[in-house]
Amino acid sequence: MTVVLATVCRDGVVLGSDSQITDKGRDMTYPADKLHPLGASAAWGGSGARSVLHDVQRSFDENSAAILEASDIGRALQEQVLPILRHHYDTFIKDVPGEEGGGTPAAYVMAAGWRDDKPWIIEITPSGMIGHYDDIGFHAIGSGAPMAQQANALLSHFHLRERSLRFGCAAVLRVLQALDLTSSSVGQPFNLCRIGKDGARHLDDDEIDEVAKIVRRWKDAEQAVIPDIFD
């Protein structure tokens, strides 16, 4: 199971992902980074066929400046992803003896950034459609996306759009931790990237540990309030 999610905050966007890759054809899992830089002011993640996402990463690395400087970032992303999808669809062999149900060349790509003092979250679907989610303020892709949407709904009373990037990192990590508890195929370590007016910064392991400490304080504070309200 894969989950990549993005949420809008007052001063930027936070992306998060797990690092568990599931290979159904070989009945195995292994860790891999799912968040990648897109120039200095954006980031992206993907779900689906690893061969497709590998080609997308190379294309984005080579064309990040053109994508981020385009007047329509969604169209610019689409122009990079569509030829890759078409190539893999055209060369995919469906009927491999002994490997029925071994996968498809479908992949979802989601990118997010901050430009002109505004957030943007854009998805390119396996059919090449462009989805914009900055107005919604949250989006997730991958097989864990429905559970991520539910977890986000349970945190909606915290009004993430009105909170800082620091709070956004804690909220995204809390969602990922919840998915880790409920699904054996969502696995650590988790990846976080915060994007604001100063650009995109991928948090290292020590920084994510610090965010985890904040999440624990947040949970402890909730537990401390409950007796005052209900007991």
Wavefront OBJ file of the C-alpha trace (Angstrom):
o trace
v 0.000 0.000 0.000
v 1.179 3.496 -0.799
v 0.034 6.826 0.516
v 1.246 10.261 -0.544
v -0.671 13.238 0.834
v -0.531 17.018 0.746
v -2.218 19.642 2.900
v -2.385 23.429 2.649
v -1.354 25.552 5.617
v -1.419 29.282 6.278
v 2.117 29.796 4.961
v 2.746 26.836 2.704
v 2.102 23.215 1.816
v 3.191 20.015 3.569
v 3.684 16.716 1.738
v 4.064 13.381 3.467
v 4.403 9.746 2.488
v 5.144 6.328 3.802
v 8.074 4.352 2.400
v 6.584 0.903 1.861
v 6.559 -0.534 -1.673
v 4.364 -3.576 -2.309
v 5.206 -5.866 -5.217
v 2.082 -7.985 -5.615
v 3.529 -10.066 -8.427
v 6.382 -11.247 -6.211
v 4.469 -11.081 -2.915
v 7.096 -8.877 -1.264
v 7.549 -5.408 0.203
v 10.565 -3.133 0.476
v 11.302 0.479 1.493
v 11.776 3.341 -0.979
v 11.553 7.127 -0.958
v 8.280 8.381 -2.429
v 8.812 12.143 -2.114
v 11.138 13.859 -4.569
v 12.293 17.438 -5.208
v 10.772 19.392 -8.089
v 13.212 22.234 -8.423
v 13.818 24.343 -5.332
v 10.227 25.395 -4.664
v 8.100 22.269 -5.117
v 8.018 18.521 -4.558
v 6.179 15.524 -5.929
v 5.264 11.949 -5.118
v 3.839 9.039 -7.027
v 1.872 5.846 -6.681
v 1.712 2.901 -9.042
v 4.117 1.320 -11.502
v 7.706 1.933 -10.376
v 9.015 1.871 -13.947
v 6.688 4.739 -14.850
v 7.592 6.738 -11.748
v 11.312 6.221 -12.427
v 10.888 7.800 -15.870
v 8.773 10.600 -14.387
v 11.498 11.376 -11.859
v 14.128 11.659 -14.574
v 11.860 13.878 -16.687
v 10.995 16.145 -13.747
v 14.655 16.436 -12.747
v 15.602 17.498 -16.267
v 12.683 19.897 -16.784
v 11.858 21.277 -13.323
v 12.683 24.883 -14.249
v 10.421 24.839 -17.308
v 7.597 23.229 -15.310
v 7.724 25.717 -12.439
v 8.091 28.751 -14.710
v 5.143 27.754 -16.911
v 2.022 29.907 -16.778
v -0.039 26.715 -16.288
v 1.861 24.285 -14.067
v -0.798 21.594 -14.481
v -0.405 21.576 -18.257
v 3.380 21.596 -17.903
v 3.253 18.535 -15.629
v 0.837 16.826 -17.995
v 3.146 17.430 -20.963
v 5.928 15.578 -19.160
v 3.860 12.682 -17.822
v 1.620 11.837 -20.799
v 4.361 10.615 -23.187
v 5.747 8.399 -20.434
v 2.351 6.863 -19.720
v 1.682 6.296 -23.429
v 5.048 4.605 -23.895
v 4.458 2.191 -21.023
v 0.873 1.473 -22.083
v 2.055 0.695 -25.627
v 4.869 -1.637 -24.547
v 3.115 -3.386 -21.642
v 2.637 -7.145 -22.074
v -0.577 -8.129 -20.298
v -0.472 -11.899 -20.604
v 2.762 -13.188 -19.109
v 2.596 -16.939 -18.369
v 2.721 -17.641 -14.654
v 2.414 -13.989 -13.669
v -1.294 -13.319 -13.937
v -2.285 -10.239 -11.951
v 1.324 -9.066 -11.750
v 0.509 -5.387 -12.084
v -0.248 -2.668 -14.594
v 1.647 0.341 -15.998
v -0.801 2.762 -14.363
v 0.600 5.471 -12.087
v -0.647 8.555 -10.257
v 1.550 11.638 -9.869
v 0.925 14.448 -7.385
v 3.000 17.614 -7.105
v 2.684 20.605 -4.795
v 4.342 23.957 -4.316
v 4.003 27.613 -3.396
v 4.025 30.368 -6.035
v 2.898 34.004 -6.027
v 2.116 33.641 -2.317
v -0.387 30.873 -3.079
v -0.362 27.071 -2.718
v -0.867 24.631 -5.529
v -1.580 20.889 -5.436
v -1.925 19.104 -8.773
v -2.537 15.457 -9.661
v -2.008 13.712 -12.997
v -4.119 10.550 -13.200
v -3.283 7.368 -15.173
v -5.599 8.637 -17.930
v -3.683 11.925 -18.130
v -6.338 14.091 -16.502
v -5.278 17.117 -14.442
v -6.754 17.570 -10.974
v -6.367 20.771 -8.931
v -6.764 20.470 -5.151
v -5.333 23.669 -3.669
v -8.853 25.046 -3.236
v -9.847 21.903 -1.292
v -6.692 22.126 0.772
v -5.969 18.395 0.972
v -5.358 15.495 -1.373
v -3.946 11.987 -1.218
v -2.998 9.334 -3.752
v -2.194 5.660 -3.465
v -4.141 2.717 -2.134
v -4.057 4.330 1.326
v -5.704 7.512 0.027
v -9.268 6.712 1.235
v -8.027 6.134 4.781
v -5.936 9.325 4.585
v -9.039 11.261 3.566
v -10.899 9.878 6.582
v -8.037 10.763 8.912
v -7.934 14.274 7.484
v -11.678 14.625 8.045
v -11.198 13.643 11.698
v -8.649 16.464 12.047
v -10.746 19.043 10.183
v -11.741 20.846 13.386
v -8.112 21.962 13.752
v -8.525 24.153 10.618
v -5.176 23.381 9.009
v -5.498 26.231 6.498
v -5.258 28.662 9.393
v -2.246 26.931 10.990
v 1.490 27.213 10.410
v 3.715 24.844 8.445
v 5.030 23.558 11.786
v 1.523 22.478 12.751
v 0.955 21.100 9.253
v 3.981 18.817 9.561
v 2.625 17.467 12.854
v -0.846 16.903 11.377
v 0.518 15.074 8.330
v 2.745 12.897 10.495
v -0.213 12.108 12.763
v -2.217 10.955 9.735
v 0.669 8.762 8.582
v 1.015 7.266 12.058
v -2.698 6.455 12.095
v -2.397 4.682 8.736
v 0.618 2.769 10.029
v -1.525 1.444 12.893
v -4.440 0.427 10.682
v -2.641 -1.050 7.672
v 0.246 -3.502 7.688
v 1.300 -2.354 4.221
v 1.848 1.301 5.217
v 5.296 1.423 6.701
v 7.925 3.641 8.232
v 10.136 5.555 7.881
v 7.895 8.444 6.917
v 8.912 11.256 4.600
v 7.931 14.909 5.087
v 8.502 17.982 2.954
v 7.479 21.534 3.873
v 7.137 24.151 1.151
v 6.752 27.889 1.692
v 8.003 31.215 0.405
v 11.579 30.151 1.180
v 11.295 27.043 -0.980
v 10.931 23.322 -0.383
v 12.744 21.551 2.415
v 12.738 17.786 2.879
v 12.990 16.956 6.563
v 15.770 14.621 7.629
v 15.350 11.798 10.152
v 16.265 13.971 13.145
v 13.774 16.662 12.125
v 11.016 14.074 11.677
v 11.834 12.730 15.145
v 11.333 16.258 16.495
v 7.953 16.457 14.751
v 7.061 13.083 16.306
v 7.803 14.527 19.754
v 5.421 17.404 19.008
v 2.732 14.897 17.979
v 3.182 13.056 21.287
v 2.813 16.339 23.215
v -0.296 17.108 21.157
v -1.856 13.741 22.026
v -0.914 14.103 25.710
v -2.527 17.554 25.796
v -5.766 16.141 24.388
v -5.793 13.422 27.041
v -5.218 16.023 29.764
v -8.219 18.086 28.611
v -10.692 15.174 28.414
v -11.111 14.708 32.203
v -11.805 18.430 32.643
v -14.607 18.260 30.101
v -16.216 14.888 30.745
v -15.290 13.688 34.254
l 1 2 3 4 5 6 7 8 9 10 11 12 13 14 15 16 17 18 19 20 21 22 23 24 25 26 27 28 29 30 31 32 33 34 35 36 37 38 39 40 41 42 43 44 45 46 47 48 49 50 51 52 53 54 55 56 57 58 59 60 61 62 63 64 65 66 67 68 69 70 71 72 73 74 75 76 77 78 79 80 81 82 83 84 85 86 87 88 89 90 91 92 93 94 95 96 97 98 99 100 101 102 103 104 105 106 107 108 109 110 111 112 113 114 115 116 117 118 119 120 121 122 123 124 125 126 127 128 129 130 131 132 133 134 135 136 137 138 139 140 141 142 143 144 145 146 147 148 149 150 151 152 153 154 155 156 157 158 159 160 161 162 163 164 165 166 167 168 169 170 171 172 173 174 175 176 177 178 179 180 181 182 183 184 185 186 187 188 189 190 191 192 193 194 195 196 197 198 199 200 201 202 203 204 205 206 207 208 209 210 211 212 213 214 215 216 217 218 219 220 221 222 223 224 225 226 227 228 229 230 231
